[in-house]
Amino acid sequence: MVLHLDARARRPDRVGVIREKGTGAIFQRAQDGMWVARLELPSDGTKRRRKAIVRKSKADVVAALREAKRDLERAGDLATSSPTIEQWMNQWLERIAAPRLKPNTLVAYRGSVTRYIVPSIGNVRLDKLTPQHVRKMHDYARQGRSSTTALQAHRVLAKALTDAEREGRVTRNVATLVDAPAKAHAVRDALTADDARRLLLHVSSNPLDAAMWSVALLAGLRQGERLGLTRDAVDLDRVVIGPDGTKVPAPMITVSWQLQRLKWEHGCDGTCGKKRAGSCPQRKVDIPAGQEAHQIHGGLWHLRPKSRAGWRQVPVAPLLHEVLTRYLDDHQPGDRGLIFTRPDGHPIDPSDDTAAWDQSLRDAGLPDVVLHSARHTTATLLHALGADEQTRMQILGHSSATVTAGYTHIANSITADYMGRLGDLLRPELEA
């Protein structure tokens, strides 16, 4: 590197002005003795842009200038000023995160930002964030809470810093330099095969409950996926051509929608005087651009699954085929073709569905386990039957089985066989 004096740049407030060719001046400020380097940045079309680098010694400022040049070559641009963590997190939520997140996920992210990240490190400049600051946020989020809360806040911060690095606002994601908090260990209760048989036997005389809990236990659908099932997604007459050229029954459930209750927001900019956003005359739901969603009734919406792994097809076991056939023969589809509805055809609220599950367990004299445990029961029983991990992930729609496009087609002989065996496992006492 060749440095030379630049006579044109001499000013009373500068001492020992030198210039690195193609980068701008390096000089020592007369008032405080600090060394300053200015790095030329790409123009925004209206004005000249330069980044100032200030250090105590000439060697330090030259080293910092070289590092900044490398960052500029890598990122294509550098920020000339840095926002605080609070400013960046708010910008990131609205401009970057919102378009790519499901509404309820965005609400959860905002909660982590406003409750834990901003109160603990919100006033720290983005470019001055250190691993120590990240640990401080962890400690704040852990106070009186599960370590899972701190883990979620860490993940949100890490995602925001990844985008900040991509935009050249920081040179590294310091959250990756800190171990993420451990997820709190929770023992997942699951119904045993005997419990599941007992439940299905108890509700067998109630067509709705029999169909609902059979789908939950024999297809492993999430609550929103089950409540969002439409008539055209349940093909009980499907056949395929077998190896010998004959037609083979292959009934199928296609999982491509979820029913969710979304949170209302004020659409009046706070002028309506209503405390609850749901009471605002101009209430709205923040649906990200590109998110396919349809309002069904009130705050209940039809949304696409959050990941492509959720778009899947699940074979229908013979036992489930029998239960669904009886149910669908006697029940007309409701709003948007939903098969599970209230008597008036409107969708079943998830909270009412959870209450019905709890009541069914109590009436059957079974342990009080959460509704999501039905999926865990499905996974546990499939494992007991010998289904490998990939097969279980595909059936349950876990994200680690994500595909790049289209449905996850799992209707092969192996998965169909396991679903049939699962049905057989739960059948004996039902027929007793």
C-alpha positions in Angstrom: 0.0 0.0 0.0 1.4 3.4 -1.0 0.4 6.4 1.2 1.3 9.9 0.3 0.6 13.5 1.5 -2.3 15.2 -0.2 -1.6 18.9 -0.2 -5.1 19.7 -1.5 -6.6 18.1 1.6 -4.6 20.2 4.2 -6.9 21.9 6.6 -6.3 23.6 10.0 -8.2 20.8 11.8 -6.2 18.1 10.2 -2.6 17.0 11.0 -0.5 14.7 8.7 -3.1 14.2 6.0 -2.3 11.1 4.0 -4.3 9.3 1.3 -4.5 5.7 0.3 -5.2 5.6 -3.4 -8.9 5.0 -4.2 -10.1 5.2 -0.6 -10.0 8.8 0.6 -8.0 10.6 3.2 -6.5 9.3 6.4 -5.8 12.2 8.8 -5.3 13.1 12.5 -7.7 15.5 14.0 -6.0 18.4 15.7 -8.6 18.9 18.4 -8.3 15.4 20.0 -5.5 13.6 18.2 -7.8 10.9 16.9 -7.0 9.3 13.5 -9.8 9.3 10.9 -10.2 7.4 7.7 -12.9 8.0 5.1 -13.9 5.2 2.8 -15.8 6.0 -0.5 -19.1 4.1 -0.8 -21.4 3.5 -3.8 -23.4 6.7 -4.5 -27.1 6.7 -4.0 -27.5 8.8 -7.1 -28.1 12.0 -5.2 -25.0 12.6 -3.1 -21.5 11.4 -2.3 -21.4 8.7 0.4 -18.4 8.1 2.6 -17.9 6.1 5.8 -15.8 7.6 8.6 -13.6 5.3 10.7 -12.1 6.8 13.9 -9.2 5.2 15.9 -6.7 6.3 18.5 -3.6 5.4 16.4 -2.7 5.6 12.7 -1.9 1.8 12.7 -5.3 1.1 14.1 -7.2 3.2 11.6 -5.2 1.8 8.7 -6.1 -1.8 9.9 -9.7 -0.8 10.4 -9.8 0.8 6.9 -8.5 -2.4 5.3 -11.1 -4.5 7.2 -13.8 -2.1 6.0 -12.6 -2.4 2.4 -12.9 -6.2 2.7 -16.4 -5.9 4.1 -17.3 -3.5 1.3 -16.1 -5.9 -1.3 -18.0 -8.7 0.3 -21.3 -6.9 1.0 -21.3 -4.4 -1.8 -22.1 -1.5 0.5 -21.7 -0.4 4.1 -24.0 1.6 6.4 -22.8 5.1 7.2 -24.6 5.2 10.5 -25.9 2.5 12.7 -29.3 2.2 14.3 -29.9 1.0 17.8 -31.1 -2.6 18.4 -34.6 -1.2 19.1 -34.6 0.7 15.8 -33.3 -2.2 13.8 -35.6 -4.8 15.3 -38.7 -2.6 14.5 -37.5 -2.0 11.0 -36.7 -5.7 10.5 -40.1 -6.8 11.8 -42.1 -4.6 9.5 -39.9 -4.5 6.4 -38.2 -8.0 6.3 -39.9 -10.4 8.7 -43.6 -9.5 8.2 -43.8 -10.5 4.5 -42.4 -13.9 5.1 -44.0 -15.0 8.4 -47.4 -16.3 9.1 -49.6 -13.9 11.1 -49.5 -15.7 14.4 -45.7 -16.3 14.1 -45.2 -12.5 13.5 -47.2 -11.8 16.7 -44.9 -14.2 18.6 -41.8 -12.5 17.2 -43.1 -9.1 18.1 -43.7 -10.4 21.6 -40.0 -11.5 22.0 -38.8 -8.2 20.7 -41.0 -6.0 22.9 -40.8 -8.1 26.1 -37.2 -9.3 26.1 -34.9 -7.9 23.4 -35.7 -4.2 23.5 -35.9 -3.9 27.3 -32.6 -5.5 27.8 -30.4 -4.3 24.9 -32.6 -2.0 22.9 -30.4 1.1 23.4 -27.2 -0.6 22.2 -26.0 0.4 18.7 -26.4 -2.4 16.2 -22.7 -2.2 15.1 -21.6 -2.2 18.8 -23.5 -5.3 19.8 -21.2 -7.9 21.4 -21.7 -11.5 22.7 -21.9 -10.0 26.2 -24.9 -8.1 25.2 -26.6 -11.2 23.8 -25.9 -13.0 27.1 -27.4 -10.1 29.0 -30.6 -10.5 26.9 -30.6 -14.2 27.8 -30.4 -13.5 31.5 -33.2 -10.9 31.2 -35.5 -13.3 29.3 -34.8 -16.1 31.9 -36.0 -14.1 34.9 -38.9 -16.1 36.4 -39.5 -17.9 33.0 -38.6 -21.1 31.2 -35.3 -21.2 29.4 -37.4 -21.9 26.3 -38.5 -18.2 26.4 -34.8 -17.1 26.2 -34.2 -19.6 23.4 -37.1 -18.1 21.4 -35.8 -14.5 21.9 -32.3 -15.7 20.9 -33.6 -17.2 17.7 -35.5 -14.0 16.8 -32.4 -11.8 17.5 -30.2 -14.2 15.5 -32.6 -14.0 12.5 -32.6 -10.2 12.6 -28.8 -10.1 12.8 -28.5 -12.5 9.9 -30.5 -10.1 7.7 -28.5 -7.1 9.1 -25.3 -8.9 8.0 -26.7 -9.6 4.5 -27.5 -5.9 4.2 -24.0 -4.8 5.2 -25.2 -3.2 8.5 -22.9 -5.5 10.6 -19.9 -7.5 9.6 -20.9 -10.6 11.6 -23.8 -12.1 13.5 -22.6 -12.0 17.1 -25.6 -14.2 18.1 -23.9 -17.1 16.4 -20.9 -16.7 18.7 -23.0 -17.4 21.8 -24.5 -20.7 22.8 -28.3 -20.6 22.5 -30.2 -21.2 25.8 -31.2 -24.8 26.2 -34.8 -25.7 25.5 -36.7 -26.6 28.7 -37.1 -30.3 28.9 -40.8 -31.2 28.8 -42.1 -34.8 29.2 -44.6 -35.3 26.4 -47.5 -37.4 27.6 -49.0 -39.7 25.1 -51.9 -42.1 25.2 -51.0 -45.8 25.1 -52.6 -48.0 22.5 -55.0 -49.3 25.1 -55.9 -45.7 26.0 -56.5 -44.8 22.4 -58.7 -47.8 21.9 -60.6 -46.9 25.0 -61.2 -43.4 23.8 -62.3 -44.4 20.3 -64.6 -47.0 21.8 -66.1 -44.4 24.2 -66.9 -41.9 21.4 -68.0 -44.4 18.8 -71.6 -43.5 19.3 -70.9 -39.8 18.7 -70.2 -39.4 14.9 -68.4 -36.0 15.2 -66.2 -37.0 18.1 -65.5 -40.4 16.6 -64.4 -38.8 13.3 -62.4 -36.0 14.9 -60.4 -38.2 17.3 -59.9 -40.9 14.7 -58.3 -38.4 12.4 -56.2 -37.1 15.2 -55.0 -40.5 16.3 -54.9 -42.4 13.0 -53.7 -39.6 10.7 -51.6 -37.6 13.1 -53.0 -34.2 11.9 -52.3 -31.1 13.9 -55.4 -29.4 15.4 -55.4 -26.6 12.7 -55.0 -29.1 9.9 -57.8 -31.3 11.2 -60.2 -28.4 11.7 -59.3 -27.0 8.3 -60.0 -30.2 6.4 -62.3 -29.7 3.4 -64.4 -32.3 1.7 -62.3 -32.2 -1.5 -59.2 -33.1 0.6 -60.7 -36.4 1.8 -60.7 -38.9 -1.1 -62.1 -42.2 0.2 -62.7 -43.6 -3.2 -59.2 -43.2 -4.6 -57.6 -46.2 -6.3 -54.2 -46.9 -7.9 -53.0 -49.5 -10.3 -51.1 -52.2 -8.6 -48.1 -54.1 -9.9 -50.3 -56.8 -11.4 -52.4 -54.2 -13.3 -55.4 -54.4 -11.0 -57.1 -51.5 -9.2 -56.1 -51.2 -5.5 -58.0 -49.0 -3.0 -55.7 -46.1 -1.8 -57.9 -43.6 0.1 -56.1 -40.4 0.9 -56.3 -37.3 3.1 -54.6 -34.2 1.5 -53.3 -31.7 4.0 -53.0 -28.3 2.4 -54.9 -25.9 4.7 -55.0 -25.0 8.4 -57.7 -23.3 10.4 -56.4 -20.6 12.8 -57.7 -17.9 14.9 -55.8 -14.7 14.0 -55.3 -11.7 16.2 -57.1 -8.5 15.4 -55.3 -5.2 15.2 -56.5 -1.7 15.3 -57.0 -0.2 11.9 -57.8 3.3 13.2 -54.3 4.3 14.3 -55.6 4.3 17.9 -58.3 6.9 17.4 -61.4 4.7 18.0 -61.0 4.7 21.8 -61.5 1.0 22.1 -59.1 -1.0 24.3 -59.6 -4.3 22.5 -58.5 -4.3 18.9 -61.3 -6.7 18.1 -63.8 -4.0 19.0 -62.3 -1.4 16.7 -64.7 -0.5 13.9 -61.8 -0.7 11.5 -60.2 -3.8 12.9 -57.9 -5.7 10.6 -55.7 -8.8 10.5 -52.1 -8.3 9.3 -51.8 -10.9 6.5 -48.2 -10.9 5.0 -47.9 -10.4 1.3 -47.9 -13.7 -0.5 -49.7 -15.5 2.3 -52.7 -17.3 1.0 -55.5 -16.8 3.5 -59.3 -16.7 3.5 -61.5 -15.4 6.3 -64.1 -18.0 7.1 -66.0 -16.7 10.1 -65.1 -13.9 12.5 -61.5 -14.3 13.5 -61.2 -17.8 12.0 -59.1 -18.0 8.9 -58.0 -20.7 6.4 -54.3 -20.5 5.8 -51.8 -22.6 4.0 -49.4 -24.7 6.2 -46.3 -22.7 7.4 -43.9 -25.0 5.5 -43.9 -27.1 2.4 -43.5 -30.1 4.7 -47.0 -29.4 5.8 -48.3 -29.9 2.3 -48.6 -33.6 2.4 -50.8 -36.6 1.7 -51.6 -39.2 4.4 -52.9 -42.7 3.6 -56.3 -43.5 5.2 -56.2 -46.7 7.3 -59.2 -49.1 6.8 -60.5 -48.3 10.3 -60.3 -44.5 9.7 -62.0 -45.1 6.3 -65.0 -46.8 8.0 -65.4 -44.0 10.6 -65.1 -41.2 8.0 -67.5 -42.9 5.6 -70.2 -43.1 8.2 -69.6 -39.5 9.3 -69.5 -38.0 5.8 -72.6 -39.9 4.7 -74.6 -38.0 7.3 -73.0 -34.6 7.4 -72.9 -31.9 4.8 -69.8 -29.8 4.4 -69.9 -26.3 6.0 -68.2 -23.0 5.3 -65.6 -23.4 2.5 -66.3 -27.1 2.4 -65.1 -27.8 6.0 -66.0 -31.3 7.1 -65.8 -30.6 10.9 -68.2 -27.8 11.8 -70.6 -26.5 14.3 -74.3 -27.3 13.8 -74.7 -24.0 11.9 -72.0 -24.9 9.4 -69.4 -22.5 10.8 -65.9 -23.6 11.7 -65.2 -25.1 15.2 -63.1 -22.7 17.3 -59.8 -24.3 18.3 -60.6 -23.5 22.0 -63.9 -25.4 21.8 -62.1 -28.3 20.1 -59.6 -28.4 22.9 -62.4 -28.4 25.5 -64.2 -31.2 23.6 -61.0 -33.3 23.7 -60.6 -32.7 27.4 -64.2 -33.7 28.0 -63.9 -36.9 26.0 -60.9 -37.9 28.0 -62.7 -37.3 31.3 -65.8 -39.1 30.2 -63.7 -42.1 29.1 -61.8 -42.1 32.5 -58.5 -41.4 30.8 -55.5 -39.3 31.9 -55.7 -35.6 31.3 -53.2 -35.1 28.4 -53.0 -32.1 26.0 -54.7 -32.4 22.6 -51.3 -32.2 20.8 -50.4 -35.5 22.5 -52.6 -37.2 20.0 -49.9 -36.5 17.4 -47.3 -37.8 19.9 -49.5 -40.9 20.3 -49.5 -41.4 16.6 -45.7 -41.1 16.4 -45.1 -43.3 19.4 -47.4 -46.1 18.0 -45.8 -45.9 14.6 -42.4 -46.2 16.2 -43.6 -49.2 18.2 -44.8 -50.8 14.9 -41.3 -50.3 13.4 -41.8 -47.3 11.2 -38.5 -45.6 10.5 -37.9 -41.9 11.4 -38.2 -40.6 7.8 -41.6 -42.4 7.4 -42.9 -40.9 10.7 -41.7 -37.4 9.8 -43.4 -37.6 6.4 -46.7 -38.8 7.9 -46.6 -36.1 10.6 -45.4 -33.3 8.3 -42.3 -32.4 10.3 -40.1 -29.6 8.7 -37.1 -31.8 8.5 -38.9 -33.7 5.8 -39.5 -30.5 3.8 -39.5 -30.8 0.0 -38.9 -28.0 -2.5 -42.1 -28.0 -4.4 -45.5 -29.7 -4.5 -47.0 -32.1 -2.0 -45.0 -34.6 0.0 -46.2 -37.8 -1.7 -46.0 -40.5 0.8 -48.7 -42.8 -0.5 -46.3 -45.7 -1.2 -46.7 -49.3 -0.1 -44.5 -48.8 3.0 -46.3 -45.8 4.5 -49.8 -47.1 3.6 -48.9 -50.4 5.2 -47.9 -48.7 8.5 -51.1 -46.7 8.6 -53.1 -49.8 8.1 -51.2 -51.6 10.9 -51.8 -48.6 13.1 -55.6 -48.9 12.4 -55.4 -52.6 13.2 -53.7 -51.8 16.4 -56.6 -49.7 17.6 -59.4 -51.8 16.2 -59.9 -54.9 18.4 -61.7 -53.3 21.4 -63.6 -50.9 19.2 -65.3 -53.9 17.7 -65.7 -55.8 21.0 
